[in-house]
Amino acid sequence: MTEASAEPAPRVADAFADGPALIPYLTAGDPDLEATEEFVRALARGGADAIELGMPFSEPIAEGPTIQNAIFRALDAGTTPERFLDAVGDLDVDVPLLVMTYYNPIYQYGSEDGPEPYVEAAAEAGLSGVIVPDLPAEESDPLQDACEAHGLDLVFVVAPTTTGDRLDRLMARTSGFAYVQARLGTTGARTDLSEATFESLSRLDGYDVPRAVGFGVSEREHAAAIVEGGADGVVVGSALVEMVAEGVEADENPATVAERLQAAVADLKAGAEEGATRATPESQGN
Amino acid sequence: MSGDARETPADDGKFGRFGGQYVPEALMPAVEELTDAYQRYVLDNEDGFIDEFREHLRTFGGRPTPLQRADRSSERYDTEVYLKREDSVHGGAHKLNNALGQVLLAKYMGKERVIAETGAGQHGTATAMAAAHLDMPCEIYMGRTDVNRQRPNVFRMRLDGAEVNPVDVGSGTLKEAINETLRDWATNVEDTHYVIGSVVGPHPFPSMVRDFQAVISEEARSQVQEAADRLPDAVVACAGGGSNTMGSFHHFVGDEDVDLYAVEAGGSGLERHEDEGVAPHSASLSTGDEGVLHGARTKLLQDRHGQILESHSVSAGLDYAGVGPELADLVESGRVTPATVGDDEALEAFHRLSRLEGIIPALETSHAFGFLEREGAELGDLVVVTVSGRGDKDLETVIEETEQRDLDAAPDLEVFER
């Protein structure tokens, strides 16, 4: 592999060590893996604290139209798990990288059934964490064992419908952070924040795990409000994927799109920091 | 329930290595709620649910359906052939058994809305009928390609008051419709029940849908004993997702001397074209590999990277890249024998049964009769074949496909030419 894989990958928790974490998502291979590498470097320059990369799967049931279309562009461009991991191995950014994908491509990877070969290759490529939206805690033992064996964090999604014992079990299982789903439904940029987001955050008070909010977060003020509301991090996906889509549509140079992504991440990061400043005096009273 | 040797699966819904609950966390509480409702209402008959379900099947659905001795087929194959006539269920297919059960269950659960996916439109129309009958708002997701090629069924759903939402992504067929219905469910999970159309999906759907369809084999098992004073040597049913198959087999699974044959769509050939992402068949039991799709671990048509292939069959109702996990397990254990029948053989069988018995079968059903033609008396002295649905919905397709072929059993269709 590459030089980068010789050094140990950073831990996902590092992203939360120094103030609120801004975690952008892009679909890898959209419009191709070379562009993705350029975009990822731009996200890191813009101040991303960790980066989620979607590894495309043909049946993306958790995604709204924006990311579905990105996934289909990536598949059309020939993005396979092997090529994805090669591209990740070529990256030299120093923030933790997480793969977000569905269980079947993880399960099929390598010569034997089961998640172990994929996780081993992901660790070698320098990935720090794994998020699998169609794998609930109940079915996750094999993947969790593999992640522990290879030093990767397995991040679970906490939904607005997750309560009671389920919540306790998930918070005990998740590692790196808890991915707080801001609202019911699929991924996709929204113009407002839902009340459910803040209810979810307050339900998660008292667990000793960083909480990052995603699903529908698109604007600087969202990032500020979410961090002010108690989140340790913000995940932004569809709004950035939309910028890539517009670049593809207008046949723009990836470098031009990368500049816009960098600026957008810097803006969102500034929002998160504003939120942290606003929260400080109040949180002392809590 | 005589002849029922199978246990309800463990709480995690596993059938051997198959099954499970591979769904987003947001849906897990709904899946747990449904598991609880399945136990109470369906398995324990709480509040008389099963009694009411059976009453609707009888008065609205037209059950029990006949088990008919097929005289001319019996003569042709030199064996006793009996037909389980699910084509005579209201709506023209076995699909209503499940749709009625689930829409009624949604009412018992206090849900305010049902949604369903449909490929050819048979499950969509069955759900729309059940929803109208039971006064439940209903929305159907259907791939754009299927909407355009199944217009009569789209009209039937609309006539029964259902909303029909075309799905534009991907190839615009069944798996995209399932994806989009899962997305709707994940958005509206608090007041909505997803009426899944086959023995697929996360637990408890494979068990629950099987239980609603098991009325087929419950009736057939006692009817055949009454008619012939014995059990059959073989039961033959077509298999797509597997709801007709599991329904036809369930009460015979414990009868070890009864052979069970699941006939899949062989399409135009059993190969795979991974570069194009296509398998020109739907034979996931016969040719698929283990994987995870739409909530369950099962046998799938997929490429070596785990991407799901576009399947094919002349019969839209069998055209699916996965199969129910219990059926996958029954094949794995050797209890059920899988077989494939291609487009050509199925079309021949369609014409043959129409002419021989005066029964125009659905193209799905025709696959079971293609298998009967191939095996004949090899299947034993008494064979039950499930006529899963009637073929009225397929006439346009059959005319088109027949014109492209030289079929021995087809009538002269010149009347349609100008």
Interface residues (C-beta under 8 A of the other chain):
Chain A: F57 S58 E59 P60 I61 A62 G64 P65 Q68 N69 F72 L75 T80 P81 E82 Y102 Y103 N104 P105 I106 Y107 Q108 Y109 D113 P133 D134 L135 P136 A137 E138 E139 F156 V157 V158 A159 P160 T161 T162 T163 R166 L170 Q181 L184 G185 T186
Chain B: D12 G20 Q21 Y22 V23 P24 E25 A26 L27 M28 P29 A30 V169 G170 K175 N179 L182 R183 A186 T187 N188 V189 E190 G277 D289 E290 G291 V292 L293 H294 G295 L300 Q302 R304 H305 G306 Q307 I308
